[in-house]
Amino acid sequence: MNINLQRWIDRWVGIPLCAAVSGIDAVMRPFRPAPNDQAPRAIVVILLSEMGSLVLAHEMFAQLKQRYPGAPLHALLFGKNREILDLMQVVDPANVHTVNDKSLGGLLSSLWTAIGELRRAKVDVAIDCELFSRISSLLSYASGARIRVGFHRHTQEGLYRGSHINRPVPYNPYHHISAQFLTLARAIDSTAVPKSKLPANLALTGAAKPPPHVQLDPALVPGIQARLAQDFPAIAGKPLVLVYPGGGILPIRAWPLDSYTALCRGLVADGCAVAVIGLKDDQALARQLVADVQAAFPGSPTSSVIDLTGYTRSISELLALFHVARLLVTNDGGPGQFAALTPIWTLMLFGPETPGLYAPLTPQCHSFYSQWPCSPCLTAYNHRSSYCDGDNQCLKVIAPDTVLAKARECLAAP
């Protein structure tokens, strides 16, 4: 479904629904037993939209398992994001509930099914990890959970999500999102006001641990190696560097193509092989990048820069490709977060968003960020709809030579 349509529905349908649910909750509250100190029977984590955020939430899942060992963990997310959750092995596959966001009809039908599954599972705690999305707060109520944890505006001028969240946690734009996920987990039995105000020995708001590397099917990595050797013999024996120049549904997050071109020319001149990755929708961009890099080496009998957009058929195969390559250079987005699940070194380019909130949790990642005065402009408060005119100077000022120098450092590292 188009992202602007999602925003429109969330605003014009979500606001009155949140108000109505909040009114119903206020009327029914005196007739319900108050949430008590009873240990949770089952917990659902609602993290619908961001595939990369699932990686950043790994430590939260681990803490929930440790703190509430008797409560099965469930997850509610978009179906397209399921594979990465299954690979992380933090939730029993039987407890993963998916939503189809490809059409409005599919969305409503799959939501109805998921709500029924959660109610049959007798979920009594819902943790809504979305940043001011109204549909997720409504789903936490519809799940039947007696305890509903979620981000709340409190005295901020944030987006209205209703008053039916009975464990409200202030969204803190100064803390990494992984730390805020941990705060949501701790808010289940917090009695403080706000729920995130906890003694240092209780608060789970410190830096989250890097996620463990995922265990892939043993045949995947050699399989990718064999395919590359057959399809692109010219890159054999060269260090492989992957670049992801696409911006996905938020093109303003993309480093300029000319900058990628300059970087890739430097890498090829150093003797590296460069592969452009992305979805099939990124093929036009990838072909232009490949052509621009090749133009700098006229008469070269073989090509050291190749187009791999659409080449991997699953997230698992993409992670296998990360095992084969030495370095990933990427815009802010999913591939950089997925790389934290593998041994690859990563260079990540931030501008409209900040690494202070979204940097991958791995020591093998270096983030570039220019501290431009208007950055970050994609926030929880504007539904990630930037007010920029498209001239993303925050990324344009990051010099290719600077990125190339760091790339050389990473390639020289063990």
C-alpha positions as CSV (number, residue, x, y, z in Angstrom):
1,M,0.0,0.0,0.0
2,N,1.2,3.5,-0.9
3,I,3.0,5.1,2.1
4,N,1.0,8.4,1.7
5,L,-2.3,6.5,1.7
6,Q,-1.1,4.7,4.9
7,R,-0.4,8.1,6.5
8,W,-3.8,9.5,5.4
9,I,-5.7,6.5,6.8
10,D,-3.7,6.6,10.1
11,R,-4.6,10.3,10.5
12,W,-8.2,10.6,9.4
13,V,-9.3,7.2,10.4
14,G,-6.9,6.6,13.2
15,I,-7.7,9.7,15.2
16,P,-11.5,9.2,15.6
17,L,-11.0,5.5,16.2
18,C,-8.4,6.2,19.0
19,A,-10.8,8.7,20.5
20,A,-13.7,6.2,20.4
21,V,-11.7,3.4,21.9
22,S,-10.4,5.7,24.6
23,G,-14.0,6.6,25.5
24,I,-15.1,3.0,25.6
25,D,-12.1,2.1,27.7
26,A,-12.8,5.0,30.2
27,V,-16.5,3.9,30.5
28,M,-15.6,0.2,31.0
29,R,-12.6,0.7,33.3
30,P,-14.6,0.8,36.6
31,F,-16.1,-2.6,35.7
32,R,-12.8,-4.3,34.9
33,P,-10.4,-5.7,37.5
34,A,-7.4,-3.4,37.6
35,P,-4.1,-4.7,36.2
36,N,-2.3,-6.4,39.0
37,D,1.1,-7.8,39.8
38,Q,0.3,-11.2,38.3
39,A,3.0,-12.5,36.0
40,P,2.0,-12.2,32.3
41,R,0.5,-15.3,30.7
42,A,1.5,-14.3,27.1
43,I,3.1,-11.2,25.6
44,V,2.7,-9.8,22.1
45,V,5.2,-7.4,20.6
46,I,3.7,-5.2,17.9
47,L,6.4,-4.0,15.4
48,L,4.6,-3.7,12.1
49,S,6.5,-1.6,9.7
50,E,10.3,-1.5,10.0
51,M,12.3,-4.6,9.1
52,G,15.5,-3.0,10.4
53,S,13.9,-2.2,13.7
54,L,13.3,-5.9,14.3
55,V,17.1,-6.3,14.4
56,L,17.4,-3.3,16.8
57,A,14.8,-4.9,19.0
58,H,16.7,-8.1,19.5
59,E,17.8,-7.3,23.0
60,M,14.3,-6.4,24.0
61,F,13.1,-9.9,23.0
62,A,16.0,-11.4,24.9
63,Q,15.2,-9.4,28.0
64,L,11.5,-10.3,27.9
65,K,12.3,-14.0,27.6
66,Q,14.7,-13.7,30.6
67,R,12.3,-11.7,32.8
68,Y,9.1,-13.6,32.0
69,P,10.2,-17.1,31.2
70,G,6.7,-18.5,31.7
71,A,5.0,-16.2,29.2
72,P,5.2,-17.2,25.6
73,L,6.3,-14.4,23.3
74,H,4.1,-13.5,20.2
75,A,4.9,-11.0,17.5
76,L,2.6,-9.0,15.2
77,L,4.2,-7.6,12.0
78,F,3.8,-7.1,8.3
79,G,4.2,-10.4,6.4
80,K,7.0,-9.0,4.3
81,N,9.1,-8.6,7.4
82,R,8.6,-12.1,8.8
83,E,11.8,-13.8,7.4
84,I,14.2,-11.6,9.3
85,L,12.3,-12.3,12.6
86,D,12.4,-16.1,11.9
87,L,16.2,-15.9,11.2
88,M,16.8,-14.2,14.5
89,Q,15.0,-17.1,16.3
90,V,13.6,-14.8,19.1
91,V,9.9,-15.9,18.7
92,D,8.5,-19.3,18.1
93,P,7.4,-19.4,14.5
94,A,3.9,-20.7,15.6
95,N,3.5,-17.4,17.6
96,V,4.2,-15.0,14.7
97,H,1.1,-13.3,13.4
98,T,1.4,-11.4,10.1
99,V,-0.5,-8.6,8.4
100,N,-0.8,-8.1,4.7
101,D,-0.3,-4.4,3.8
102,K,-0.4,-4.8,0.0
103,S,-4.0,-3.6,-0.3
104,L,-6.7,-2.2,2.0
105,G,-8.8,-5.3,1.7
106,G,-5.9,-7.6,2.5
107,L,-5.0,-5.3,5.4
108,L,-8.4,-5.5,7.0
109,S,-8.8,-9.2,6.5
110,S,-5.4,-10.1,7.9
111,L,-5.9,-7.8,10.9
112,W,-9.2,-9.6,11.7
113,T,-7.4,-12.9,11.5
114,A,-4.4,-11.8,13.6
115,I,-6.7,-10.3,16.3
116,G,-8.6,-13.5,16.6
117,E,-5.3,-15.5,16.9
118,L,-4.1,-13.2,19.7
119,R,-7.3,-13.4,21.6
120,R,-7.3,-17.2,21.4
121,A,-3.7,-17.2,22.7
122,K,-5.0,-15.2,25.8
123,V,-2.4,-12.5,25.4
124,D,-2.5,-10.2,28.4
125,V,0.4,-7.9,27.7
126,A,0.8,-6.0,24.5
127,I,4.0,-4.0,23.7
128,D,3.5,-1.5,20.9
129,C,6.9,-0.5,19.5
130,E,5.6,1.7,16.8
131,L,6.4,5.4,16.9
132,F,3.1,7.2,17.2
133,S,1.3,5.0,14.6
134,R,-2.3,4.8,15.6
135,I,-3.2,1.5,14.1
136,S,-0.7,-0.3,16.4
137,S,-2.2,1.3,19.5
138,L,-5.6,0.2,18.4
139,L,-4.3,-3.3,17.8
140,S,-2.9,-3.5,21.3
141,Y,-6.4,-2.8,22.6
142,A,-8.1,-5.2,20.2
143,S,-5.7,-8.0,21.2
144,G,-7.5,-8.2,24.6
145,A,-4.4,-7.4,26.6
146,R,-5.0,-6.1,30.1
147,I,-1.7,-4.3,30.1
148,R,-0.9,-2.2,27.0
149,V,2.5,-0.6,26.8
150,G,3.3,2.0,24.2
151,F,4.9,5.4,23.4
152,H,2.8,8.3,24.5
153,R,3.1,12.0,24.0
154,H,2.4,13.0,27.7
155,T,3.1,16.8,27.7
156,Q,4.8,16.8,24.3
157,E,3.0,17.9,21.1
158,G,3.4,14.5,19.6
159,L,0.7,12.6,17.7
160,Y,-2.5,11.7,19.5
161,R,-2.9,8.0,20.1
162,G,-5.7,7.9,22.6
163,S,-5.6,7.2,26.4
164,H,-6.2,3.5,26.2
165,I,-2.5,2.8,26.6
166,N,-2.3,2.0,30.4
167,R,1.5,1.7,30.5
168,P,2.4,5.0,28.7
169,V,6.1,5.6,28.0
170,P,7.4,9.0,26.8
171,Y,9.1,8.8,23.5
172,N,12.7,10.2,24.0
173,P,14.3,11.5,20.8
174,Y,17.7,11.6,22.5
175,H,18.1,7.9,23.2
176,H,18.9,5.2,20.7
177,I,15.7,3.4,19.7
178,S,17.1,0.0,21.0
179,A,17.3,1.5,24.5
180,Q,13.7,2.8,24.2
181,F,12.5,-0.7,23.2
182,L,14.1,-1.9,26.4
183,T,12.3,0.7,28.4
184,L,9.0,-0.5,26.9
185,A,9.8,-4.0,28.2
186,R,10.6,-2.7,31.7
187,A,7.4,-0.6,31.8
188,I,5.2,-3.8,32.1
189,D,5.5,-3.8,35.8
190,S,6.8,-0.3,36.5
191,T,4.9,1.8,39.1
192,A,6.8,5.0,38.4
193,V,5.5,8.1,36.7
194,P,6.5,8.2,33.9
195,K,7.0,4.5,33.4
196,S,10.5,5.0,32.2
197,K,11.6,6.7,35.4
198,L,13.4,3.8,37.0
199,P,16.4,3.3,39.3
200,A,19.6,2.6,37.5
201,N,19.7,-1.0,38.7
202,L,16.3,-1.6,37.3
203,A,16.2,0.5,34.1
204,L,17.0,-1.4,30.9
205,T,17.9,1.8,29.1
206,G,21.6,1.3,28.6
207,A,23.2,0.4,25.3
208,A,21.8,-2.7,23.9
209,K,24.1,-5.6,23.1
210,P,24.9,-6.4,19.5
211,P,22.7,-9.1,18.1
212,P,24.3,-12.5,17.6
213,H,25.1,-13.6,14.1
214,V,22.3,-15.7,12.6
215,Q,22.9,-19.3,11.7
216,L,22.2,-19.8,8.0
217,D,21.6,-23.0,6.1
218,P,25.1,-24.5,5.6
219,A,24.5,-24.7,1.8
220,L,23.7,-21.0,1.4
221,V,27.1,-19.4,1.5
222,P,28.9,-21.9,-0.8
223,G,25.8,-21.7,-3.0
224,I,26.1,-17.9,-3.4
225,Q,29.9,-18.3,-4.0
226,A,29.3,-20.8,-6.8
227,R,26.6,-18.6,-8.4
228,L,28.8,-15.6,-8.4
229,A,31.8,-17.6,-9.8
230,Q,29.6,-18.9,-12.7
231,D,27.7,-15.6,-13.4
232,F,30.6,-13.1,-12.9
233,P,34.0,-14.8,-13.5
234,A,35.6,-11.4,-13.9
235,I,35.4,-10.7,-10.1
236,A,37.1,-14.0,-9.1
237,G,39.9,-13.5,-6.5
238,K,39.1,-9.8,-5.8
239,P,37.8,-8.4,-2.5
240,L,34.1,-7.9,-2.9
241,V,32.5,-4.7,-1.8
242,L,28.7,-4.3,-1.9
243,V,27.0,-0.9,-2.3
244,Y,23.3,-0.1,-1.7
245,P,22.6,3.3,-3.4
246,G,18.8,3.0,-3.2
247,G,16.6,5.0,-0.9
248,G,13.6,2.7,-0.9
249,I,10.3,4.4,0.0
250,L,12.3,7.4,1.3
251,P,14.6,8.5,-1.5
252,I,15.8,11.5,0.5
253,R,17.9,9.1,2.5
254,A,20.1,8.3,-0.5
255,W,23.7,9.5,-0.9
256,P,24.0,11.1,-4.4
257,L,24.7,8.8,-7.3
258,D,27.7,10.8,-8.3
259,S,29.2,10.2,-4.9
260,Y,28.6,6.5,-5.2
261,T,30.2,6.6,-8.6
262,A,33.3,8.3,-7.3
263,L,33.6,5.8,-4.4
264,C,33.2,2.8,-6.7
265,R,35.8,4.1,-9.2
266,G,38.3,4.4,-6.3
267,L,37.5,0.9,-5.1
268,V,37.8,-0.6,-8.6
269,A,41.1,1.2,-9.0
270,D,42.3,-0.4,-5.8
271,G,41.6,-3.8,-7.2
272,C,38.3,-4.5,-5.6
273,A,35.2,-5.9,-7.2
274,V,32.1,-3.8,-6.6
275,A,28.5,-5.2,-6.6
276,V,25.4,-3.0,-6.5
277,I,22.6,-4.6,-4.5
278,G,19.0,-3.7,-4.1
279,L,15.5,-4.8,-5.1
280,K,14.3,-5.2,-8.7
281,D,12.9,-1.6,-8.4
282,D,16.5,-0.4,-8.0
283,Q,17.7,-1.9,-11.3
284,A,17.6,1.3,-13.3
285,L,19.7,3.1,-10.7
286,A,22.1,0.2,-10.5
287,R,22.6,0.0,-14.3
288,Q,23.4,3.7,-14.4
289,L,25.9,3.4,-11.6
290,V,27.6,0.4,-13.3
291,A,27.8,2.3,-16.6
292,D,29.2,5.4,-15.0
293,V,31.9,3.4,-13.2
294,Q,32.8,1.4,-16.3
295,A,33.2,4.6,-18.3
296,A,36.2,5.6,-16.1
297,F,38.0,2.5,-17.3
298,P,37.8,2.5,-21.1
299,G,39.4,-0.5,-22.9
300,S,39.2,-2.7,-19.8
301,P,38.7,-6.3,-21.0
302,T,36.8,-7.3,-17.9
303,S,34.3,-5.6,-15.6
304,S,34.9,-5.3,-11.8
305,V,31.6,-3.7,-11.2
306,I,28.4,-5.7,-11.4
307,D,24.6,-5.3,-10.9
308,L,23.2,-7.7,-8.3
309,T,19.8,-5.9,-7.8
310,G,17.2,-8.7,-7.5
311,Y,19.9,-11.3,-7.5
312,T,19.2,-12.6,-4.0
313,R,15.8,-14.3,-3.7
314,S,15.4,-14.0,0.1
315,I,16.8,-12.3,3.1
316,S,18.7,-15.5,3.9
317,E,20.5,-15.3,0.5
318,L,21.3,-11.6,1.1
319,L,22.9,-12.5,4.5
320,A,24.8,-15.3,2.7
321,L,26.1,-12.7,0.2
322,F,27.2,-10.6,3.2
323,H,29.3,-13.5,4.4
324,V,31.0,-13.7,1.0
325,A,31.7,-9.9,0.7
326,R,34.3,-7.9,2.7
327,L,32.4,-4.6,3.0
328,L,29.0,-3.0,2.6
329,V,28.5,0.7,1.9
330,T,24.8,1.6,2.3
331,N,22.3,4.4,2.8
332,D,20.4,4.4,6.0
333,G,18.0,1.4,5.7
334,G,17.4,-2.3,6.1
335,P,20.6,-3.7,4.6
336,G,22.8,-1.9,7.1
337,Q,20.8,-3.3,10.0
338,F,20.8,-6.8,8.5
339,A,24.6,-6.6,8.2
340,A,24.8,-6.6,12.0
341,L,23.7,-10.2,11.9
342,T,26.8,-11.2,9.9
343,P,30.6,-10.6,10.1
344,I,30.7,-8.0,7.3
345,W,32.1,-4.6,7.9
346,T,29.6,-1.8,7.1
347,L,29.8,1.9,6.3
348,M,26.4,3.6,6.7
349,L,25.4,7.0,5.5
350,F,23.0,9.1,7.6
351,G,21.5,12.5,6.9
352,P,17.7,12.8,7.2
353,E,17.9,10.5,10.2
354,T,20.6,10.2,12.8
355,P,22.9,7.4,13.9
356,G,22.3,8.6,17.5
357,L,18.9,6.9,17.2
358,Y,19.3,4.3,14.5
359,A,23.0,3.2,14.1
360,P,23.4,-0.6,13.8
361,L,24.4,-2.3,17.0
362,T,27.7,-3.8,15.9
363,P,31.3,-2.7,16.4
364,Q,31.9,-3.4,12.7
365,C,29.9,-0.5,11.5
366,H,31.0,3.1,11.0
367,S,28.3,5.8,10.5
368,F,28.8,8.9,8.5
369,Y,26.8,11.9,9.7
370,S,27.3,15.6,8.9
371,Q,25.5,17.2,11.8
372,W,23.7,19.5,9.3
373,P,21.5,22.1,11.2
374,C,18.2,20.8,9.9
375,S,19.0,17.1,10.4
376,P,17.4,14.9,11.3
377,C,14.2,15.8,9.5
378,L,12.6,12.4,9.4
379,T,11.1,11.9,12.9
380,A,8.4,10.2,14.9
381,Y,6.6,13.5,15.0
382,N,6.1,13.9,11.2
383,H,5.5,10.3,10.3
384,R,8.9,10.4,8.5
385,S,7.5,12.9,6.0
386,S,10.4,15.3,5.5
387,Y,10.0,19.0,5.1
388,C,13.2,19.1,2.9
389,D,12.8,20.3,-0.7
390,G,14.8,17.3,-1.8
391,D,18.2,19.0,-1.8
392,N,19.7,16.7,0.9
393,Q,22.8,18.7,1.7
394,C,23.2,16.6,4.9
395,L,24.3,13.7,2.6
396,K,25.8,15.7,-0.3
397,V,28.5,17.2,2.0
398,I,29.8,13.7,2.9
399,A,32.9,13.5,0.6
400,P,33.5,10.3,-1.5
401,D,37.2,10.5,-0.6
402,T,36.4,10.4,3.1
403,V,34.2,7.3,2.6
404,L,36.9,5.7,0.4
405,A,39.6,6.2,3.1
406,K,37.4,4.6,5.7
407,A,36.6,1.7,3.2
408,R,40.3,1.1,2.8
409,E,40.7,0.9,6.6
410,C,37.9,-1.7,6.8
411,L,39.3,-3.8,3.9
412,A,42.7,-3.8,5.6
413,A,41.2,-5.0,8.9
414,P,41.0,-8.7,9.8
